[in-house]
Each structure stands twice: as C-alpha cells, then as structure tokens.
Amino acid sequence: MKSYLPSNTIFIVYICLFLFVSCAGFFRKKIPNSPLNDPRKMILVRIDPGRLGEFKEKTGGKYNISYQESDSYYSVINKQDIDKFGFPSPGISVVKQYLPFKYYSGNYQELINERFTSLEDLKKGYKDNILNIHYLLGIANLYSEQSKMEVIGKTARGREIPALLLTNTTTPDEEKISVLFNCAHHANEVISIEHCYDIIYSVLSRPKEYQEILNKMKIWIVPIVNPDGARHFWHVSNLMGRKNGYPGSGPVNEKLNPGVDINRNYPFYWGKAGGGYSSSNPSNYFYRGPSPGSESETKAMMDLANRERFAASISYHAYANCLLIPYSIDSLNNPEPDVAKEIGKKIAASVTSLNPEKEFEAKKISIQ
C-alpha cells in the first residue's frame, strides 16, 4: 500500500504532532513519577479533627490535607515517611480500603468550587468529569475565535462525552486538515488527561506561534473518552476506572469490575491483540466487549473519526512509557512510505523519559 497524503499535509501534521509532544512540560514538573494512589509508594492517612495540629507538627508542614470530611481529614504521605512520623498513632490511622481518587488528588474540593478565569487554572490539578466540562466550557467562552466545545456522544449511563475543537473559528473549515488527540480511554490513567490539557494550554497561550496551524488545521481534543469510568474512579473506588462500568444502571463497586475496556472494543482486528491483552471474559480487565464497536464511547469516537477523516491521531495512556506506532497487530504491515513510523521515531527521540529504568521509545507491539 502507498500513502496518498499530500506532502504539505504530512509536513503540517508532523509539525503539529512534534510540537504537541516536545512542548508538553509544565504539568510533568509537578506530577510525581508514581501514582498518588499506588500503595507501594504512597499511603493515605485519616486524621481525627482533634489530631490535626499533632499531624502538622509531626510532618513539619511537609504534607497538605488532600480531602476533608465533617469528621475526618486525609493526607497522602510517602510510604518511607510513615514510620519516621510514628504513624499510625491514636487519632491518625492508615487507610487500607481503596477509597475514590478524590481523596488522593490533593485539591479537588478547592477546584470544584472555583470559577474558570484563565488558562493558568488548567495547571492546578487533576480533573474529573465535572472539572473537565467546567474547563472546556470556560475555554470555549474565553477563546471563542480559537476554540469550540462539542458533545460528541453520551455514555450508556447518559454522561456527555465533551470534545474541544481548536481552530480559527472565523475561517471556513472545508480545506482544513483534521487531527485528533484523545485521553482517558482508561479513566484510571489520570495523568493522560493532563496531556490533553497541556496541548490546549500550549496552543492558546502562544497564539502567534500557532496561528498558521489554527488557520490550516482542526485540532480535536477529547480529554476524557471514558466518563463513566472516570466517575467510578474518582467517586467509587480507585481500583475502578479502566473499564466503562457498564452494563447496568445500579450501583457499582470494584468487586463486580463491570464494563468493557473501550480501548479493546474498536472493530479493527477486534480480539486480535496478543499477549493476553484482549479478553472475552467480562470480569477481565481487558474485556473487549460482546461485539466490535458495541460501546457508546467507541461509537462516539468512531462517528467523530468518520466525520472528520483525521490525518493523524495520538491517544494518550499512562503505562508503557512508549509511543505505539500503528499497526499494533503483528500480522499487519504499514503502508509505504511508512509516515507513521517516520514521525513516531522522531517524536520519541524528542521525549525525555522520567522513568529511570526505561527510555521512551517508539515501537509497534501493543502492551497497554
């Protein structure tokens, strides 16, 4: 097979993708390498109100309160510091159950009550569905000539799947090239959402630098592909969120592990991923669904792709420390010339790995 993308299209797409990977930096400087809810690294402690002063004295102000209830305070502490501070102690206990991620995120209660006033607000913390819609609406209102929000579909539980279009909204779309950036197919991978917001920030905070791109391109961004999973991860249990939590309309919990891995549900070579990373077992974390494209979220993304005919796309995840080049099925060969491989290798070479044990690389095999 041969690629029939015009050379100027390839050039514009390359510049766009390269910038959106190499410029992504301000979030990463403030986000730890290990997940906040990883019990191997971080511990959640519960503090009685009467012991808050003692907690602050013992920790020397090193740790902030991450969540507050009427009868409890919570803080996320490095596991190495637990013994050092003498925890657990009377009125200060180690939380052993898997509470929702809102207890770990650090400032969720503060952010949920703030108005959106500037792009700087995007840097303040992790985002659930509520904050995602809040920020996208704020951006679309504040930057109406460079952005537009659209709901591309709804989940099986009725939650909206919002997307943001970055483009010069004052010029016709007919000749523009469309690209897609999407995050949180697996909603427990909260850092992926920050990559989508990093793109938004990078483009809108430097209008002169991106003016030509916005004149010639339609940049679609879907920060949370899996809103139902995000709801479960943030507000039910941090063991959930990889899958979409459907079927059913009643309550869910981590023991039931309901739903479909949306990232395994797309029709293209459905069920062909090797290495045990696609399953027909509904209780498996890699459950691919009852049929190709069966899920509402999958259909929404497919409808958008069919409408826009994207020249390129990047889907952000938080596991393999690599850039996966299509196609990730061993038996498939890429078109020639292999534009995806060429661009992927150059992008990977521009990225500095924050994992001391693994370099960032571009490769074909999927292990997400």
Number of C-alpha atoms within 10 A of each C-alpha: 9 10 11 10 11 8 9 9 15 17 12 16 21 20 13 17 19 18 17 21 17 14 13 19 13 13 16 14 10 11 14 10 11 12 17 21 20 12 14 12 13 20 21 25 21 22 26 17 17 12 17 18 11 14 21 14 12 14 16 10 10 9 14 14 19 20 20 16 9 7 10 17 19 24 22 23 20 14 15 12 13 16 9 10 14 11 16 15 12 9 16 22 15 18 15 10 9 16 18 19 26 21 26 24 21 22 18 21 14 12 16 13 9 11 11 18 12 12 18 10 14 21 14 15 18 21 26 24 21 12 19 22 21 16 21 23 20 18 24 18 14 15 14 16 14 21 24 20 21 16 13 18 21 18 21 17 16 12 14 21 25 22 25 24 23 26 27 22 17 10 13 10 15 7 11 19 21 21 22 21 21 22 26 29 30 27 29 24 20 25 21 24 25 25 24 25 24 21 20 22 19 19 22 19 14 10 13 11 12 16 16 13 22 23 20 20 23 23 24 25 25 27 32 28 30 32 30 27 31 31 23 26 29 26 16 21 20 23 19 30 31 27 29 30 29 18 13 11 10 7 9 18 14 16 10 11 20 23 26 29 28 26 21 25 25 21 13 11 12 15 19 16 17 14 9 9 17 21 20 14 13 16 14 17 19 23 23 28 23 13 13 17 21 16 23 19 26 23 19 19 19 16 14 16 16 10 9 16 14 16 14 16 18 18 19 21 23 17 10 13 16 21 21 23 19 19 17 18 15 13 7 10 12 16 15 11 12 15 15 19 19 13 19 21 16 14 21 21 14 15 17 11 15 14 11 7 6 11 15 18 20 20 17 15 17 19 14 14
